[in-house]
């Protein structure tokens, strides 16, 4: 099997695992909606209703994650020579928009219920059911986050954040229901507002990251340091300039100008540039493409 075939096989396996994770999140959200809507109906809890609404929007977010993962797996074509990986970032932004909408829904619903009055009938059974769904959210968030980290998936990362937010939302719901059992019903709408605040914070974090990738911002942190370490090692005393990097999904695309001694032949310069590209791609898995221009080191550069 050639290296290219191994790469294609690995990409196919990666896509299959990511798609399976996204489809699993759809199924989990459908189950949570059914359970939470039933509890909200029988108890009249604003916090549980908010959480059921949250899960409803999480379902749409999971569908967006499935779409993003499927589209990102489309091979490069004539119109998209760099591939379609940024569909995952678009999917992430769609999910952020959904978080904002459900936050608005919760705030409006709390305001309407407080203005018109609401009844709250909490049972121990309802509380047990919500605690059980808490475990489902925790497991789903951990699984999606693990797959997202393994394959650098923005769509699944956003989906994992949805479940993480849902987990903490349910903690707030449980507090509200427990307080209601003790006669403190005001805690329930307060818990619903906490849910809305958590979602807004999560949405801001996700939106910022995805927007930076779509705007071709340079990758931060250790990846840039690793790239520069390799460049310094390969360029030696000659040096380099005009390093540019951008992301497309999990992949990094970069280009730079490599300085060459004046006495070096074109063939030798080409071999040095080729060696640098190969080393960048072999040692840094995220680097899909590296374009190296060669220039004499005594040229004037800004």
C-alpha positions, 0 to 999 in steps of 0.5 A: 500500500502506497503512502497516498493510499494509507493517507486516504484510508486514514482519512476515510476512517477518521471521517467515519468516526467523526460522522458516527459521533455526530450521529450519536449526538443527534440520537442522544438529543432526541432522547433528552428532549423527550424526557425533559419535555415530559418532566417540564409538562408534569412539574411546570418547572421553568428551569426544566422547560429551559433545559428542554428548549436547550436540548431542542436547539442542541438537536439542531446543532447536532444536525449542523455538526453532521452536515459540517463533518460530511461536507468537510470530507468532500475532496478538493475540486477545481473550485475549492483546491484547498479542500472543504474543511472550513465547513466544520467552522461554518457548522460551528458558527451555526451552532453558536447562533443556535446557542444565542437563540435559545438563550433569548428564548429562555430569557423571554420565557422567564419574563413572561412566566414571572409576569403572568405567574406560574405554578411549580409542582416538583416530585422526587421522581422528576428530580431523579430523572433529571439527575439521570440525564445529567450522566448522559450529558457528561458521557456524551460531552466526554466522548465528543470532546475526545473525538474532536481532539483526536481529529481536530474537529471544530464541528464536534468540538462545538457539539461537545460544548453544547453537551457540556453547557447542558450538563452545567445547565442541569446542575442549575436545574437540580438546584432549582428543583431542590429549592422548590421542594424546600419551598423556595420557588424563586430559585427555579427562574433564577436557575433558568437565567443561569442556563442562559448565561452559560450558553451565551458564554460558551457561544462567545468562546466558540464563535471567536475561535471559528471566526478567527479560522474563517478570517485566516488568522495564524494558528496560535500556541505551540504549533507556530513555535514548532514550525519556527523551530524547524525553520531555524534548524533547516535555514541555518545562518541563511535565515528565512522571511515572510512566513505566513500560516492559516488554517482550513479545518484542522489543517495548516497551510503555510508559505515562506521565503527561504534564503540561500547562499549566493553560490548555491545552485538552483538544483541544490536550493530546490533540494533544500526547499523540498527537504524543508517542506517534507520535514514540516509535513512529517513532524507536524501532522497538522501541516497539509501544505508548505510552499517554500520560495527560494531567494538569495540571502544577500537580497534586501528584504523588508 
